[in-house]
Amino acid sequence: MIEIGLAIFVLLVLSGFFSGSETALTAASKHVMHQLEQSGDKRAGIVNALHEDKERLIGAILLGNNLVNILASALATSLLIKLFGDNGVVYATIAMTLMVLIFSEILPKTYAIRNANSVALTVAPIIKPMISIFAPVTLGINAFVRQLLRVLGAGNSANESREAAEEELRGAIELHDGDEPTVKQERDMLRSVLELTEVQVEEIMTHRRNVVAVDANLPADEIVRQVLESPYTRIPLWRDDSDNIVGVLHAKALLRELMRLKGETKDLDIMSITAEPWFIPEQTMLLDQLQAFRDRREHFALVVDEYGSNMGVVTLEDIIEEIVGDIDDEHDVQVVGVTPQADGSYLVEGSVTLRDLNREYEWDLPDEEAATIAGLVLHESRRIPEVGQSFMFHAFRFDIVGRQRNQITRIRVTPPADENAVPVEPDES
């Protein structure tokens, strides 16, 4: 009987080892293990290798855990039947349930979850050869399970795995909580990086209505004057029609040419120093365009629609600003697009983008169907509203304040009451 009791004790210890190992190896930080492996820790390399094939890892641990648990329960039942007869089955069930639950499950798993990294480093060299030993059985079981999942329609595709990983990242970003300006900025930047694959250039481009362009048919001295008065370094040139862009003039190239001509403009050939215009479709995703800017080593592109009509321009700075927020320099033209009011509402120019509003004020206005606040009102109302009309969409109130022809120029936006928990000082300007 002593031998059986000792065997049960050893089996319970092994069960606790398997339970703790499973918890530690699955909860260990991938980032910490990667860093330790880069520093030369071989045990961390084993942990990372085990993470690469979680099916075999979990299969081997569960196989070993169930083997020792079932064997321990069988020995305990046999021992207690000898001592108490048929009542020994009941006693064995109660006793083994308590011992397995406390000493083989709760205790080792609690310790492992509190010390996941250190425990994972300790058990990984022991678990690795066990996986090889159990490989024939676990591979067969895993193959059967995969087939069963496929029959049940629960197979996991690579796209689903990618989406799950992205959602996990988004959840981690949202957990990065806090009201400090630096925390909010970090959270916004991380969100924006993930959204580069979902946002098209048309949503961030400068509309052609606001693009500074110069007529290439003007005299050279007039072109020079307009370029010097512009706050931008790259100026589109058009000929005959403002939609007919024939080149892009860089202010630095113009200055070099003027220096070569010693400031004389009579012999200045503007078209000889302009770059070929680069046209891109408005449906281009920001991540693709960012890579294209890097590959071509260019910072400026013209956006066209499906008919080839000029829609506006997008720059490398526009994409970077989507990640880090607005970047202003001493030459930027400051345009007030949002004016907080004393009553908690906001006077918003119709051209202000929904992404900027959501980022700045932590709103959640949908930007799938419209890029600007005016576009959202048009989409939701299904009409061109008159000045003075009001609408309620997505718990926000929209009052039409200004309109020019068919364009909404200014809207008063009143967020839900809970959005105004912290009063905003009105802009006196």
Backbone torsions as a table, in degrees:
resi	resn	phi	psi	omega
1	MET	NA	-35.8	179.4
2	ILE	-63.3	-39.6	179.7
3	GLU	-62.8	-41.5	179.2
4	ILE	-65.3	-43.5	178.2
5	GLY	-61.5	-39.2	177.8
6	LEU	-66.7	-39.0	178.5
7	ALA	-63.8	-41.9	177.9
8	ILE	-61.4	-42.6	179.3
9	PHE	-60.4	-45.8	-179.9
10	VAL	-63.2	-41.2	179.5
11	LEU	-65.0	-37.5	176.9
12	LEU	-65.9	-38.7	176.4
13	VAL	-62.9	-43.9	177.8
14	LEU	-63.3	-38.9	177.3
15	SER	-61.8	-43.6	176.9
16	GLY	-62.6	-37.3	178.0
17	PHE	-62.8	-46.5	179.7
18	PHE	-63.5	-43.0	-179.0
19	SER	-63.9	-46.9	179.4
20	GLY	-64.4	-38.3	-179.8
21	SER	-64.3	-42.6	179.0
22	GLU	-59.9	-46.9	-179.4
23	THR	-63.9	-46.0	-176.7
24	ALA	-65.7	-45.1	-176.2
25	LEU	-69.2	-30.9	178.4
26	THR	-83.8	-25.0	-178.0
27	ALA	-96.1	-9.9	-178.4
28	ALA	-61.9	140.9	-178.3
29	SER	-70.2	122.9	178.1
30	LYS	-63.5	-36.6	-177.2
31	HIS	-67.9	-42.7	179.8
32	VAL	-65.7	-43.3	-179.4
33	MET	-64.2	-39.7	178.0
34	HIS	-62.9	-43.2	-179.8
35	GLN	-64.4	-41.8	179.2
36	LEU	-65.6	-38.8	178.6
37	GLU	-64.2	-40.5	177.6
38	GLN	-63.5	-26.8	179.4
39	SER	-85.2	-2.2	176.0
40	GLY	103.3	8.9	179.8
41	ASP	-80.4	110.6	-177.3
42	LYS	-67.7	-32.4	179.6
43	ARG	-64.6	-37.5	176.9
44	ALA	-64.3	-35.3	176.1
45	GLY	-62.7	-37.5	177.5
46	ILE	-66.3	-42.1	178.1
47	VAL	-59.4	-44.4	-179.9
48	ASN	-64.8	-38.0	178.3
49	ALA	-65.7	-38.0	177.9
50	LEU	-66.7	-35.7	178.3
51	HIS	-64.3	-29.3	-176.8
52	GLU	-67.1	-26.3	-179.9
53	ASP	-129.2	72.7	-175.4
54	LYS	-67.0	-28.1	-179.8
55	GLU	-61.9	-47.3	179.1
56	ARG	-67.4	-37.8	179.8
57	LEU	-61.3	-54.0	-178.4
58	ILE	-64.6	-40.3	-179.6
59	GLY	-60.8	-44.7	-179.1
60	ALA	-66.9	-43.3	-178.9
61	ILE	-65.1	-44.4	-179.9
62	LEU	-65.9	-37.4	177.7
63	LEU	-61.7	-49.4	179.1
64	GLY	-63.3	-40.9	-178.4
65	ASN	-64.5	-45.1	-179.9
66	ASN	-67.9	-36.4	178.2
67	LEU	-59.7	-49.0	-176.9
68	VAL	-71.8	-35.3	178.8
69	ASN	-65.6	-45.8	-179.2
70	ILE	-66.7	-40.9	179.3
71	LEU	-64.6	-42.4	179.2
72	ALA	-62.6	-42.3	179.3
73	SER	-65.4	-39.3	179.2
74	ALA	-64.6	-44.0	179.3
75	LEU	-64.4	-42.1	-179.8
76	ALA	-64.4	-41.2	179.1
77	THR	-63.2	-45.3	179.1
78	SER	-60.6	-42.7	-178.8
79	LEU	-65.9	-46.4	-176.0
80	LEU	-73.4	-26.4	174.3
81	ILE	-66.3	-38.8	177.2
82	LYS	-64.0	-34.9	-177.1
83	LEU	-83.3	-39.3	-171.6
84	PHE	-122.7	7.6	-179.1
85	GLY	73.8	-146.7	-178.1
86	ASP	-63.0	-27.3	177.6
87	ASN	-65.7	-15.7	179.6
88	GLY	-62.6	-26.7	177.7
89	VAL	-63.3	-44.3	179.9
90	VAL	-65.0	-46.4	-178.8
91	TYR	-62.8	-41.4	-179.5
92	ALA	-64.9	-40.5	179.7
93	THR	-62.3	-46.3	-178.8
94	ILE	-66.3	-47.9	-176.5
95	ALA	-63.8	-46.9	-178.0
96	MET	-69.1	-34.8	176.4
97	THR	-60.7	-46.1	-179.6
98	LEU	-65.6	-45.3	-176.8
99	MET	-67.9	-43.8	178.9
100	VAL	-64.6	-43.4	-178.4
101	LEU	-62.9	-45.0	-175.2
102	ILE	-80.2	-55.1	-169.5
103	PHE	-90.9	-18.4	-178.7
104	SER	-111.3	-10.2	-179.3
105	GLU	-123.1	-69.8	-172.6
106	ILE	-63.6	-50.9	-176.0
107	LEU	-61.6	-54.2	-178.8
108	PRO	-67.2	-35.1	-178.9
109	LYS	-72.2	-36.4	177.5
110	THR	-64.9	-44.0	178.5
111	TYR	-64.2	-41.8	-177.4
112	ALA	-65.9	-39.7	-178.6
113	ILE	-70.1	-28.1	178.0
114	ARG	-79.6	-22.8	-178.0
115	ASN	-131.5	47.8	-170.5
116	ALA	-58.1	-47.6	-175.4
117	ASN	-65.6	-47.2	-178.1
118	SER	-67.7	-41.4	178.8
119	VAL	-65.5	-40.6	179.4
120	ALA	-60.7	-42.4	178.6
121	LEU	-63.6	-33.2	-177.8
122	THR	-75.0	-43.6	-172.6
123	VAL	-87.2	-20.4	-175.3
124	ALA	-55.5	-46.9	179.8
125	PRO	-63.0	-23.7	179.1
126	ILE	-83.7	-39.8	-177.7
127	ILE	-69.6	-34.5	-175.4
128	LYS	-56.8	-51.7	178.4
129	PRO	-66.0	-28.5	178.5
130	MET	-66.1	-35.6	177.6
131	ILE	-62.7	-39.9	178.1
132	SER	-65.3	-38.8	-179.7
133	ILE	-65.4	-43.2	-177.6
134	PHE	-85.0	-0.1	-172.0
135	ALA	-53.1	-47.6	-177.6
136	PRO	-57.9	-40.6	-178.7
137	VAL	-72.7	-47.5	-176.5
138	THR	-65.7	-36.0	178.9
139	LEU	-64.3	-42.0	178.1
140	GLY	-65.0	-42.4	179.2
141	ILE	-64.3	-45.0	-178.8
142	ASN	-63.5	-38.0	178.2
143	ALA	-64.3	-42.0	178.3
144	PHE	-63.4	-42.2	-179.6
145	VAL	-64.1	-42.0	179.7
146	ARG	-62.9	-42.0	178.0
147	GLN	-64.0	-40.7	179.4
148	LEU	-64.3	-41.0	178.0
149	LEU	-64.5	-37.8	179.5
150	ARG	-65.1	-40.0	177.4
151	VAL	-63.3	-37.0	-179.0
152	LEU	-82.2	-3.0	179.0
153	GLY	76.0	23.6	-178.1
154	ALA	-110.0	19.8	178.6
155	GLY	-65.7	149.7	-176.4
156	ASN	-109.0	116.5	-179.9
157	SER	-85.0	167.5	-179.9
158	ALA	-64.9	-36.8	179.2
159	ASN	-64.8	-40.3	179.1
160	GLU	-64.1	-38.2	179.3
161	SER	-64.9	-39.6	179.5
162	ARG	-66.2	-42.9	179.1
163	GLU	-64.0	-38.9	178.6
164	ALA	-64.4	-40.3	179.3
165	ALA	-65.5	-38.2	179.5
166	GLU	-67.5	-40.6	178.0
167	GLU	-64.6	-34.9	177.0
168	GLU	-64.3	-40.5	177.4
169	LEU	-63.9	-42.5	179.5
170	ARG	-62.6	-40.9	177.9
171	GLY	-63.6	-39.7	178.6
172	ALA	-64.7	-37.0	179.0
173	ILE	-65.6	-41.9	-180.0
174	GLU	-66.0	-27.1	177.2
175	LEU	-72.9	-16.7	176.8
176	HIS	-77.1	77.7	-168.1
177	ASP	-102.7	160.7	178.0
178	GLY	149.9	155.9	-178.1
179	ASP	-96.9	-6.0	-179.2
180	GLU	-65.0	144.2	-178.8
181	PRO	-57.1	-38.1	-179.3
182	THR	-66.7	-38.6	179.2
183	VAL	-65.3	-44.4	179.3
184	LYS	-61.9	-41.6	-179.8
185	GLN	-64.9	-42.6	178.9
186	GLU	-62.6	-42.8	-179.3
187	ARG	-63.8	-42.3	179.3
188	ASP	-63.5	-41.1	-179.6
189	MET	-64.8	-43.5	-179.3
190	LEU	-65.4	-40.8	176.0
191	ARG	-59.9	-44.6	-174.8
192	SER	-65.2	-35.7	178.8
193	VAL	-60.4	-43.4	179.8
194	LEU	-68.2	-27.4	-175.9
195	GLU	-85.6	-3.7	-179.5
196	LEU	-61.5	-27.6	179.6
197	THR	-84.5	-3.9	-175.7
198	GLU	-114.6	-11.6	-175.2
199	VAL	-106.0	133.6	178.2
200	GLN	-92.5	157.5	-176.4
201	VAL	-63.5	-26.9	-179.6
202	GLU	-62.7	-22.2	-178.1
203	GLU	-79.7	-18.5	-178.0
204	ILE	-120.9	-6.5	-175.8
205	MET	-66.3	160.0	170.0
206	THR	-85.4	118.6	-175.5
207	HIS	-63.5	149.0	-176.5
208	ARG	-57.3	-26.4	178.3
209	ARG	-62.3	-29.1	-177.2
210	ASN	-106.1	5.5	-179.0
211	VAL	-81.8	133.9	174.7
212	VAL	-85.7	114.1	179.7
213	ALA	-131.1	156.4	-174.7
214	VAL	-124.0	141.2	177.5
215	ASP	-73.8	119.9	-178.0
216	ALA	-68.8	-15.0	-179.9
217	ASN	-83.3	-7.8	179.1
218	LEU	-67.6	157.6	174.7
219	PRO	-60.0	152.4	-175.4
220	ALA	-58.4	-41.7	-178.1
221	ASP	-65.8	-33.2	177.9
222	GLU	-70.6	-39.0	176.4
223	ILE	-62.6	-42.8	178.4
224	VAL	-60.1	-43.7	-179.1
225	ARG	-61.8	-45.5	-178.8
226	GLN	-66.4	-36.6	178.3
227	VAL	-65.9	-42.0	-179.3
228	LEU	-68.5	-30.0	178.8
229	GLU	-79.3	-17.8	-178.6
230	SER	-78.9	145.3	177.3
231	PRO	-80.9	1.3	-173.9
232	TYR	-107.6	154.8	-179.5
233	THR	-94.7	-20.3	178.8
234	ARG	-119.0	122.6	-174.5
235	ILE	-122.3	122.4	174.3
236	PRO	-69.0	142.4	175.4
237	LEU	-111.8	135.2	179.0
238	TRP	-123.8	158.6	-179.4
239	ARG	-137.4	130.1	177.0
240	ASP	71.7	-43.0	-178.8
241	ASP	-139.0	138.9	-176.8
242	SER	-63.8	-19.0	177.0
243	ASP	-84.5	-13.5	-178.0
244	ASN	-90.8	82.5	-178.9
245	ILE	-80.3	123.4	-175.6
246	VAL	-108.0	-9.0	180.0
247	GLY	178.9	171.0	177.1
248	VAL	-125.9	121.6	-177.4
249	LEU	-98.2	125.3	177.8
250	HIS	-95.0	130.2	-177.0
251	ALA	-58.5	-35.7	-179.5
252	LYS	-66.6	-39.5	177.7
253	ALA	-64.7	-37.6	177.8
254	LEU	-64.5	-43.1	-179.8
255	LEU	-66.2	-38.6	177.3
256	ARG	-61.1	-43.9	-179.2
257	GLU	-66.5	-39.3	177.3
258	LEU	-63.9	-37.7	177.5
259	MET	-65.6	-40.6	178.9
260	ARG	-63.7	-35.2	179.7
261	LEU	-89.6	7.4	179.1
262	LYS	57.2	37.8	174.0
263	GLY	85.2	-3.9	-179.7
264	GLU	-81.6	133.8	-178.6
265	THR	-104.5	-6.9	-176.7
266	LYS	-67.2	-29.4	179.0
267	ASP	-101.6	11.5	-176.9
268	LEU	-78.8	120.4	176.6
269	ASP	-102.9	100.6	-175.0
270	ILE	-61.8	-43.7	-174.4
271	MET	-66.3	-23.1	-179.2
272	SER	-72.6	-18.0	-178.4
273	ILE	-112.6	6.7	178.3
274	THR	-90.3	150.1	177.8
275	ALA	-91.7	154.5	177.3
276	GLU	-64.5	136.1	178.4
277	PRO	-68.6	143.3	179.3
278	TRP	-111.0	114.9	-177.0
279	PHE	-101.5	136.6	178.2
280	ILE	-132.4	150.1	178.5
281	PRO	-72.5	149.5	-176.9
282	GLU	-68.6	-16.7	-179.6
283	GLN	-85.0	-0.1	-178.8
284	THR	-61.8	131.8	177.9
285	MET	-75.2	150.1	-175.2
286	LEU	-61.4	-40.1	-179.7
287	LEU	-63.3	-41.0	177.8
288	ASP	-64.9	-40.7	-179.5
289	GLN	-69.4	-36.7	176.6
290	LEU	-60.0	-44.1	179.0
291	GLN	-66.6	-37.3	178.8
292	ALA	-64.9	-41.2	176.1
293	PHE	-58.7	-42.2	-179.3
294	ARG	-68.1	-41.8	-178.3
295	ASP	-66.2	-41.8	-177.7
296	ARG	-86.5	-9.6	-177.0
297	ARG	55.8	44.1	176.9
298	GLU	-125.3	159.4	-175.8
299	HIS	-120.4	2.2	-167.9
300	PHE	-142.8	130.8	177.6
301	ALA	-143.1	149.6	177.2
302	LEU	-99.4	135.4	-175.1
303	VAL	-99.1	131.5	178.6
304	VAL	-124.5	154.8	178.1
305	ASP	-89.8	-170.8	-175.5
306	GLU	-66.2	-18.5	179.0
307	TYR	-95.6	1.2	-179.3
308	GLY	85.4	5.1	-179.9
309	SER	-77.2	143.2	-179.9
310	ASN	-68.9	126.9	-179.3
311	MET	-108.0	-25.5	-177.9
312	GLY	159.5	-162.4	179.9
313	VAL	-131.5	152.3	174.2
314	VAL	-133.6	142.0	-178.1
315	THR	-124.0	165.8	176.2
316	LEU	-60.3	-37.2	179.4
317	GLU	-62.7	-35.5	178.5
318	ASP	-59.9	-42.7	-178.7
319	ILE	-70.5	-41.4	178.5
320	ILE	-63.1	-37.6	178.5
321	GLU	-65.6	-26.7	175.6
322	GLU	-64.2	-26.0	-179.1
323	ILE	-92.2	-50.7	-171.3
324	VAL	-99.4	-6.1	-175.5
325	GLY	95.5	178.0	-175.8
326	ASP	-60.6	137.1	175.5
327	ILE	-116.1	109.6	-178.8
328	ASP	-107.3	138.8	171.9
329	ASP	-121.0	-174.5	-173.0
330	GLU	-69.9	-11.5	-178.9
331	HIS	-103.6	-5.8	-178.9
332	ASP	-67.0	141.8	175.5
333	VAL	-87.6	117.3	-177.8
334	GLN	-81.8	118.4	178.6
335	VAL	-117.1	121.2	178.8
336	VAL	-79.0	112.5	-178.1
337	GLY	-102.8	-23.8	-177.5
338	VAL	-132.9	127.3	180.0
339	THR	-123.1	106.8	177.8
340	PRO	-63.5	141.7	179.1
341	GLN	-109.8	159.7	-176.3
342	ALA	-64.2	-26.5	-178.1
343	ASP	-85.7	4.8	178.4
344	GLY	95.4	-5.0	177.3
345	SER	-88.6	176.8	-178.5
346	TYR	-136.0	131.9	171.0
347	LEU	-87.6	116.8	-172.0
348	VAL	-121.5	130.1	173.9
349	GLU	-65.3	143.3	-176.4
350	GLY	-61.1	-24.0	-176.9
351	SER	-85.5	-5.0	179.9
352	VAL	-66.8	133.7	-175.9
353	THR	-79.5	150.2	178.3
354	LEU	-65.5	-34.2	179.4
355	ARG	-63.1	-40.0	178.8
356	ASP	-66.3	-40.4	179.3
357	LEU	-66.2	-44.9	179.6
358	ASN	-62.2	-39.3	-177.9
359	ARG	-71.1	-43.6	-174.2
360	GLU	-72.7	-40.3	-171.7
361	TYR	-112.7	9.1	178.3
362	GLU	59.2	34.1	175.2
363	TRP	-83.8	175.6	-178.9
364	ASP	-135.1	44.3	178.0
365	LEU	-73.1	134.0	-176.7
366	PRO	-68.7	135.4	179.9
367	ASP	-121.1	22.7	-179.9
368	GLU	-77.7	-38.1	-175.0
369	GLU	-99.9	-14.4	-178.2
370	ALA	-145.6	148.0	-179.3
371	ALA	-96.4	-31.1	-176.3
372	THR	-114.4	167.5	179.9
373	ILE	-65.8	-36.6	177.4
374	ALA	-66.8	-39.3	178.1
375	GLY	-63.4	-36.0	178.5
376	LEU	-65.0	-42.8	179.7
377	VAL	-64.1	-42.5	178.8
378	LEU	-63.3	-41.8	-179.1
379	HIS	-65.8	-43.7	-176.1
380	GLU	-75.9	-36.0	-176.5
381	SER	-84.6	-19.7	-178.7
382	ARG	58.4	31.9	178.8
383	ARG	-159.2	171.5	171.5
384	ILE	-99.7	103.2	-171.9
385	PRO	-71.9	157.0	176.3
386	GLU	-91.0	158.3	174.9
387	VAL	-61.9	131.7	-178.6
388	GLY	102.6	-17.0	177.8
389	GLN	-74.3	150.2	-179.8
390	SER	-128.3	149.1	-179.7
391	PHE	-139.4	151.5	174.3
392	MET	-118.3	112.8	177.0
393	PHE	-132.4	136.3	172.9
394	HIS	52.9	36.8	178.3
395	ALA	72.5	5.5	176.8
396	PHE	-104.4	151.0	174.4
397	ARG	-105.4	133.8	-179.5
398	PHE	-122.0	117.2	177.1
399	ASP	-109.3	123.8	-179.1
400	ILE	-77.2	117.2	-175.8
401	VAL	-103.7	-38.0	-176.5
402	GLY	-138.9	144.5	178.2
403	ARG	-151.5	135.9	174.7
404	GLN	-121.8	115.0	-174.1
405	ARG	54.7	-117.3	-178.6
406	ASN	-101.6	12.8	-177.1
407	GLN	-107.2	128.9	174.2
408	ILE	-80.4	119.8	-174.7
409	THR	-100.9	-27.8	-178.7
410	ARG	-150.1	139.7	-178.1
411	ILE	-135.6	138.6	171.4
412	ARG	-93.5	119.4	-178.0
413	VAL	-108.3	123.7	177.5
414	THR	-113.0	111.1	-178.9
415	PRO	-71.5	168.0	173.8
416	PRO	-58.3	157.4	-174.4
417	ALA	-56.4	-39.6	-176.6
418	ASP	-70.8	-18.5	177.5
419	GLU	-71.6	-17.0	-176.2
420	ASN	-108.1	31.0	-179.4
421	ALA	-61.7	-34.2	176.9
422	VAL	-104.4	111.3	-177.4
423	PRO	-59.9	144.9	177.9
424	VAL	-107.5	131.3	179.0
425	GLU	-67.7	130.4	179.9
426	PRO	-68.3	151.3	177.6
427	ASP	-83.6	116.0	-176.1
428	GLU	-72.4	-16.8	-178.0
429	SER	-74.2	NA	NA
